[in-house]
Amino acid sequence: MTVDLMSIFGTTMSERNSSEWGHVGDDGTVYVRTPAGERPVGSWRAGSPAEGLAHFARRYDDLVADVVLLEQRLTVPSADPADLASSARRLLGSLDAAAAVGDLGILATRLEAVLGAADERATLRSAERARRTAAAIEAKQALVAEGERLAPSSGWKATSERFRAIAVEFRAITGVDRRTDTEMWKKITASREEFNRRRTAHFAALDQQRAQSRERKEAILAEAEALVDSTEWSSASAQYRTLMNQWKSAGRAPKDAEDALWLRFRSAQDTFFARRNAANAERDVELRASQAAKEQLLAEAAALDPTQSDQSLRRLREIQERWDAIGKVPRDAVGDLERRLSAAGDRIRQAADVRWRRKETAESPFVTTLRESVAKLEAKLERARAHGHADEVAKAESALATQREWLSHATR
């Protein structure tokens, strides 16, 4: 857009033959030639006509310098196109009355070009400004929408930090008209106030709940500390388990109280269970000694002679009495010890039962009758054989076989 004055004129008008664009009348009036015709620009009587034209040509050079300056300003991206257009119009409007001799037409053309370029730049700037404004509005609307989404959030810390960041980001976005900007900021403020109201209500309720939790835990702690010296190991242990479940369901007390209450509760538990474990360890030593004593009795029971059932049963009863007197053994050994004693007793009692059954069978009237019947049949069979009575022999043998089978079954 920049036009080099020297490339057009070669020299300034004051150095060229200015008679091409004007002349001096006989009365000293100086004229300039324009596309619309000649017009007077002043008068000259201080010297020769050539000096007069040179004087007004220098004024033309000043106008050219102003035009060149405007053309150069067009090359500066930050130059205000409105200011350029205003200067170009002012200069263009002054050409019709300019007291200068030179090619005013070409200056007008160049000024029109400057105006066109300034208007084009103004249009581009306006479009860019509109684009930036639209982008700024869109960015702020996105922050408004985000604020509305965050209003019902329960992420208290993260959401509070995000609302602070949204405020900073919102203020950093420029180029939005004051009215639109104010309306959008009100929406963000409303969302933030809604969130803050919910957060305040939440923490107020939380404070109340924690105060109630503190009261409940102090009551639980009092029960726990009252059990520390108990020797009712089983029931107290169950109570501690119940208290622990109640503690877990009681909720958290305020932080400064929660840690202190928990330390006291754990201390009470640890003290009680340390005492219980020490007592159990001592009791375990006693139970193991009882187990060893019962193992010795089992050895005695295993050595009893089943064939001496009466004597062995008496010894078994003595062993059982000593067994009961010994008392408890470790829980993991109870089943095995009782099973082994029962097996030893069963062995002796079964042998005694067999002996008594045999004795009862031998003394049975039915068995005695069968034995007498067998003896008579045997005698009858001998007589039949002695006399050679085959039929009687066969009958006697059959009857004898039957009686002997009955006797065998009865004496088993």
C-alpha positions as CSV (number, residue, x, y, z in Angstrom):
1,M,0.0,0.0,0.0
2,T,3.0,2.3,0.6
3,V,3.8,4.5,-2.4
4,D,7.3,5.8,-2.7
5,L,7.0,9.5,-3.5
6,M,10.5,9.6,-5.2
7,S,9.5,6.6,-7.5
8,I,6.6,8.7,-8.8
9,F,8.1,12.1,-9.0
10,G,11.8,11.4,-9.1
11,T,12.3,14.8,-7.3
12,T,10.1,17.0,-5.1
13,M,7.8,19.4,-6.8
14,S,10.0,22.3,-5.6
15,E,12.9,20.7,-7.6
16,R,10.9,20.0,-10.8
17,N,9.4,22.2,-13.4
18,S,6.2,23.1,-11.5
19,S,4.8,24.8,-14.6
20,E,3.3,21.4,-15.5
21,W,0.7,21.8,-12.8
22,G,0.3,25.5,-12.5
23,H,1.3,29.0,-13.5
24,V,1.5,32.6,-12.3
25,G,-0.8,35.2,-13.9
26,D,0.3,38.7,-14.9
27,D,-1.3,40.1,-11.8
28,G,0.7,37.7,-9.6
29,T,-2.2,35.2,-9.0
30,V,-0.9,31.6,-8.8
31,Y,-3.1,28.9,-10.4
32,V,-3.1,25.1,-10.1
33,R,-4.4,22.8,-12.8
34,T,-6.9,20.1,-11.6
35,P,-9.1,17.6,-13.4
36,A,-11.9,20.1,-12.9
37,G,-9.9,23.0,-14.4
38,E,-7.7,25.7,-13.1
39,R,-8.3,27.5,-9.8
40,P,-6.3,30.1,-7.9
41,V,-4.3,29.1,-4.9
42,G,-2.8,32.4,-3.9
43,S,-0.7,35.3,-5.2
44,W,3.0,35.9,-5.5
45,R,4.7,39.3,-5.8
46,A,7.8,38.7,-3.7
47,G,9.9,37.4,-6.6
48,S,9.9,35.8,-10.0
49,P,7.0,33.6,-11.2
50,A,9.3,30.5,-11.0
51,E,10.0,31.3,-7.4
52,G,6.3,31.6,-6.8
53,L,5.5,28.2,-8.3
54,A,8.4,26.6,-6.3
55,H,6.9,28.1,-3.1
56,F,3.5,26.5,-3.8
57,A,5.1,23.3,-5.0
58,R,6.8,23.0,-1.6
59,R,3.3,23.2,0.0
60,Y,2.3,20.3,-2.3
61,D,5.3,18.3,-1.1
62,D,4.0,18.8,2.4
63,L,0.6,17.3,1.3
64,V,2.4,14.4,-0.3
65,A,4.3,13.8,2.9
66,D,1.0,13.6,4.8
67,V,-0.4,11.1,2.3
68,V,2.8,9.0,2.5
69,L,2.6,9.0,6.2
70,L,-1.0,7.7,6.1
71,E,0.1,5.0,3.6
72,Q,2.9,3.9,6.0
73,R,0.5,3.8,8.9
74,L,-1.6,1.3,7.0
75,T,1.4,-1.1,7.3
76,V,1.2,-1.0,11.1
77,P,-1.2,-3.8,12.3
78,S,-2.0,-1.9,15.5
79,A,-3.0,1.3,13.7
80,D,-6.6,2.4,14.3
81,P,-8.5,2.1,11.0
82,A,-11.1,4.7,12.1
83,D,-8.3,7.2,12.9
84,L,-6.7,6.5,9.5
85,A,-10.0,7.0,7.7
86,S,-10.7,10.2,9.6
87,S,-7.3,11.6,8.7
88,A,-7.6,10.5,5.1
89,R,-11.1,12.2,4.8
90,R,-9.9,15.4,6.4
91,L,-6.9,15.5,4.0
92,L,-9.0,14.5,1.0
93,G,-11.5,17.3,1.9
94,S,-8.8,19.8,2.1
95,L,-7.5,19.2,-1.5
96,D,-10.2,21.3,-3.1
97,A,-9.0,24.3,-1.3
98,A,-5.3,23.4,-0.9
99,A,-2.9,26.3,-1.6
100,A,-0.5,24.1,-3.4
101,V,0.7,23.4,-6.9
102,G,1.0,19.8,-8.0
103,D,-0.9,16.7,-9.1
104,L,-3.7,17.0,-6.6
105,G,-5.7,14.3,-8.6
106,I,-3.2,11.6,-7.9
107,L,-3.2,12.6,-4.2
108,A,-7.0,12.3,-4.2
109,T,-6.7,8.8,-5.8
110,R,-4.1,7.7,-3.2
111,L,-6.2,9.1,-0.4
112,E,-9.3,7.2,-1.8
113,A,-7.1,4.0,-1.7
114,V,-6.1,4.7,1.9
115,L,-9.8,5.1,2.7
116,G,-10.7,1.9,1.0
117,A,-7.9,0.0,2.9
118,A,-8.9,1.6,6.2
119,D,-12.6,0.6,5.6
120,E,-11.5,-2.9,4.8
121,R,-9.4,-3.1,7.9
122,A,-12.2,-1.7,10.0
123,T,-14.5,-4.4,8.6
124,L,-12.0,-7.1,9.3
125,R,-11.4,-5.7,12.8
126,S,-15.2,-5.6,13.4
127,A,-15.6,-9.2,12.3
128,E,-12.6,-10.2,14.5
129,R,-14.0,-8.3,17.4
130,A,-17.4,-9.9,16.9
131,R,-15.7,-13.3,16.7
132,R,-13.8,-12.7,19.9
133,T,-16.9,-11.4,21.6
134,A,-18.8,-14.5,20.6
135,A,-16.0,-16.7,21.8
136,A,-15.8,-14.8,25.1
137,I,-19.6,-15.1,25.6
138,E,-19.4,-18.8,24.7
139,A,-16.6,-19.3,27.2
140,K,-18.5,-17.4,29.9
141,Q,-21.7,-19.3,29.2
142,A,-19.7,-22.5,29.6
143,L,-18.6,-21.3,33.1
144,V,-22.2,-20.4,33.9
145,A,-23.4,-23.9,32.8
146,E,-20.6,-25.5,34.9
147,G,-21.6,-23.5,37.9
148,E,-25.2,-24.6,37.5
149,R,-24.1,-28.2,37.3
150,L,-21.9,-27.8,40.5
151,A,-24.7,-26.2,42.6
152,P,-26.2,-29.6,43.7
153,S,-22.7,-31.2,44.2
154,S,-21.7,-32.8,47.5
155,G,-18.0,-32.7,46.8
156,W,-17.6,-29.8,49.2
157,K,-13.8,-29.2,49.1
158,A,-13.3,-29.8,45.3
159,T,-16.4,-27.9,44.3
160,S,-15.5,-24.9,46.5
161,E,-12.1,-24.7,44.9
162,R,-13.6,-25.0,41.5
163,F,-16.1,-22.1,42.2
164,R,-13.1,-19.9,43.2
165,A,-11.3,-20.9,39.9
166,I,-14.5,-20.2,37.9
167,A,-14.6,-16.7,39.3
168,V,-10.9,-16.0,38.3
169,E,-11.5,-17.5,34.8
170,F,-14.7,-15.5,34.4
171,R,-13.0,-12.2,35.2
172,A,-10.1,-13.0,32.9
173,I,-12.3,-13.3,29.9
174,T,-12.8,-9.8,28.3
175,G,-14.7,-8.4,25.4
176,V,-18.2,-8.9,26.6
177,D,-20.6,-6.0,27.0
178,R,-21.3,-4.9,30.6
179,R,-25.0,-5.9,30.6
180,T,-24.4,-9.4,29.2
181,D,-21.4,-9.9,31.5
182,T,-23.4,-8.8,34.6
183,E,-26.3,-11.1,33.8
184,M,-24.0,-14.1,33.4
185,W,-22.1,-13.2,36.6
186,K,-25.3,-13.1,38.5
187,K,-26.1,-16.7,37.4
188,I,-22.7,-17.9,38.6
189,T,-23.2,-16.1,41.9
190,A,-26.6,-17.7,42.3
191,S,-25.2,-21.2,41.7
192,R,-22.3,-20.6,44.1
193,E,-24.7,-19.2,46.8
194,E,-26.9,-22.3,46.4
195,F,-23.9,-24.6,46.8
196,N,-22.7,-22.6,49.8
197,R,-26.1,-22.8,51.4
198,R,-26.2,-26.6,51.0
199,R,-22.6,-26.9,52.3
200,T,-23.4,-24.8,55.4
201,A,-26.4,-26.9,56.1
202,H,-24.5,-30.1,55.6
203,F,-21.7,-29.1,58.0
204,A,-24.1,-27.8,60.6
205,A,-25.9,-31.2,60.5
206,L,-22.5,-32.9,60.6
207,D,-21.5,-30.9,63.6
208,Q,-24.7,-31.9,65.4
209,Q,-24.3,-35.6,64.4
210,R,-20.7,-35.6,65.6
211,A,-21.8,-34.0,69.0
212,Q,-24.3,-36.9,69.4
213,S,-21.6,-39.4,68.4
214,R,-19.3,-38.0,71.0
215,E,-22.0,-38.5,73.7
216,R,-22.7,-42.1,72.6
217,K,-19.0,-42.9,72.5
218,E,-18.4,-41.4,75.9
219,A,-21.2,-43.7,77.3
220,I,-19.7,-46.7,75.5
221,L,-16.2,-45.8,76.9
222,A,-17.6,-45.7,80.4
223,E,-19.0,-49.2,80.0
224,A,-15.6,-50.4,78.6
225,E,-13.6,-48.9,81.4
226,A,-16.0,-50.5,84.0
227,L,-15.2,-54.0,82.6
228,V,-11.4,-53.6,82.8
229,D,-11.1,-55.5,86.2
230,S,-13.7,-58.1,85.5
231,T,-12.8,-61.8,85.9
232,E,-15.9,-63.0,84.1
233,W,-13.8,-63.7,81.0
234,S,-16.5,-65.1,78.7
235,S,-19.3,-62.7,79.4
236,A,-16.9,-59.7,79.6
237,S,-15.3,-60.6,76.3
238,A,-18.8,-60.8,74.7
239,Q,-19.6,-57.4,76.1
240,Y,-16.4,-55.9,74.7
241,R,-17.4,-57.3,71.2
242,T,-20.8,-55.8,71.6
243,L,-19.3,-52.4,72.7
244,M,-16.9,-52.5,69.6
245,N,-19.9,-53.0,67.3
246,Q,-21.7,-50.1,69.0
247,W,-18.6,-48.0,68.7
248,K,-18.4,-48.6,64.9
249,S,-22.0,-47.7,64.4
250,A,-21.9,-44.6,66.6
251,G,-20.4,-42.4,63.9
252,R,-17.4,-40.1,64.2
253,A,-17.1,-37.6,67.0
254,P,-15.3,-34.2,66.4
255,K,-11.7,-35.0,65.3
256,D,-10.1,-33.5,68.4
257,A,-12.3,-35.8,70.6
258,E,-12.4,-38.8,68.4
259,D,-8.7,-39.7,68.7
260,A,-8.6,-39.3,72.4
261,L,-11.8,-41.3,73.0
262,W,-10.5,-44.1,70.7
263,L,-7.2,-44.3,72.6
264,R,-9.0,-44.7,75.9
265,F,-11.4,-47.3,74.5
266,R,-8.5,-49.3,73.0
267,S,-6.5,-49.0,76.3
268,A,-9.5,-50.4,78.2
269,Q,-9.8,-53.3,75.8
270,D,-6.1,-54.1,75.7
271,T,-5.9,-54.1,79.5
272,F,-8.8,-56.5,79.9
273,F,-7.7,-58.9,77.2
274,A,-4.1,-58.9,78.5
275,R,-5.4,-60.0,81.9
276,R,-7.6,-62.6,80.3
277,N,-4.8,-64.0,78.2
278,A,-2.5,-64.2,81.2
279,A,-5.3,-66.0,83.1
280,N,-5.9,-68.3,80.2
281,A,-2.2,-69.1,79.9
282,E,-2.1,-70.0,83.6
283,R,-5.2,-72.1,83.2
284,D,-3.8,-73.8,80.1
285,V,-0.8,-75.0,82.2
286,E,-3.3,-76.6,84.6
287,L,-5.4,-78.1,81.8
288,R,-2.3,-79.6,80.2
289,A,-1.4,-81.2,83.5
290,S,-4.9,-82.6,83.8
291,Q,-4.6,-84.0,80.3
292,A,-1.3,-85.8,81.2
293,A,-3.1,-87.3,84.2
294,K,-5.9,-88.6,82.1
295,E,-3.5,-90.0,79.6
296,Q,-2.0,-92.0,82.5
297,L,-5.5,-93.3,83.4
298,L,-6.1,-94.3,79.8
299,A,-2.9,-96.3,79.9
300,E,-4.2,-98.1,83.0
301,A,-7.6,-98.7,81.3
302,A,-6.0,-100.1,78.2
303,A,-4.0,-102.6,80.4
304,L,-7.1,-104.2,82.0
305,D,-7.6,-107.9,81.3
306,P,-11.0,-108.6,79.5
307,T,-10.9,-112.2,80.7
308,Q,-11.0,-111.0,84.3
309,S,-14.2,-109.1,83.7
310,D,-15.3,-108.7,87.3
311,Q,-12.0,-107.4,88.5
312,S,-11.5,-105.3,85.4
313,L,-15.0,-103.7,85.8
314,R,-14.1,-102.7,89.4
315,R,-10.8,-101.2,88.3
316,L,-12.7,-99.4,85.4
317,R,-15.1,-97.8,87.9
318,E,-12.1,-96.6,90.0
319,I,-10.5,-95.2,86.9
320,Q,-13.7,-93.3,86.0
321,E,-13.9,-91.9,89.5
322,R,-10.3,-90.7,89.4
323,W,-11.0,-89.4,85.8
324,D,-13.9,-87.2,87.0
325,A,-11.9,-86.0,90.0
326,I,-9.1,-84.7,87.7
327,G,-11.6,-82.2,86.0
328,K,-11.2,-80.2,82.8
329,V,-8.6,-80.6,80.1
330,P,-7.8,-78.4,77.0
331,R,-10.8,-78.1,74.8
332,D,-9.0,-79.5,71.8
333,A,-8.2,-82.7,73.7
334,V,-11.6,-83.4,75.3
335,G,-13.1,-85.4,72.4
336,D,-10.1,-87.7,71.9
337,L,-9.7,-88.5,75.6
338,E,-13.3,-89.2,76.1
339,R,-13.5,-91.4,73.0
340,R,-10.4,-93.4,74.1
341,L,-11.8,-94.0,77.6
342,S,-15.2,-95.0,76.2
343,A,-13.4,-97.5,73.9
344,A,-11.5,-99.0,76.8
345,G,-14.6,-99.3,78.9
346,D,-16.6,-100.8,76.0
347,R,-13.9,-103.5,75.6
348,I,-14.2,-104.6,79.3
349,R,-18.0,-104.4,79.4
350,Q,-18.4,-106.4,76.1
351,A,-16.2,-109.2,77.5
352,A,-18.3,-109.3,80.7
353,D,-21.5,-109.3,78.7
354,V,-20.3,-112.3,76.7
355,R,-19.4,-114.2,79.9
356,W,-22.7,-113.5,81.5
357,R,-24.7,-114.5,78.4
358,R,-22.8,-117.9,78.3
359,K,-23.5,-118.5,82.0
360,E,-27.2,-117.7,81.7
361,T,-27.4,-119.9,78.6
362,A,-25.8,-122.9,80.4
363,E,-28.3,-122.6,83.3
364,S,-31.4,-122.3,81.1
365,P,-34.2,-124.9,81.7
366,F,-34.8,-125.1,78.0
367,V,-31.2,-126.0,77.3
368,T,-31.3,-128.6,80.1
369,T,-34.4,-130.2,78.5
370,L,-32.7,-130.2,75.1
371,R,-29.6,-131.8,76.5
372,E,-31.7,-134.5,78.2
373,S,-33.6,-135.1,74.9
374,V,-30.4,-135.4,72.9
375,A,-29.1,-138.0,75.5
376,K,-32.3,-140.1,75.2
377,L,-32.2,-140.0,71.4
378,E,-28.5,-141.0,71.4
379,A,-29.4,-144.0,73.7
380,K,-32.4,-144.9,71.5
381,L,-30.2,-144.8,68.4
382,E,-27.7,-147.1,70.0
383,R,-30.4,-149.7,70.9
384,A,-31.8,-149.5,67.4
385,R,-28.4,-150.1,65.8
386,A,-27.8,-153.0,68.2
387,H,-31.0,-154.8,67.2
388,G,-30.6,-154.0,63.6
389,H,-33.8,-152.1,63.2
390,A,-33.0,-149.9,60.2
391,D,-36.3,-148.0,60.2
392,E,-35.9,-147.0,63.9
393,V,-32.2,-146.1,63.2
394,A,-33.3,-143.6,60.5
395,K,-36.0,-142.1,62.6
396,A,-33.6,-141.7,65.6
397,E,-30.8,-140.2,63.5
398,S,-33.3,-137.6,62.0
399,A,-34.7,-136.6,65.4
400,L,-31.2,-136.5,67.0
401,A,-30.0,-134.2,64.2
402,T,-32.9,-131.8,64.8
403,Q,-32.4,-131.7,68.6
404,R,-28.6,-131.2,68.3
405,E,-29.2,-128.2,65.9
406,W,-31.7,-126.7,68.4
407,L,-29.2,-127.2,71.2
408,S,-26.4,-125.5,69.2
409,H,-28.5,-122.4,68.6
410,A,-29.6,-122.2,72.2
411,T,-26.0,-122.3,73.5
412,R,-24.5,-119.7,71.2
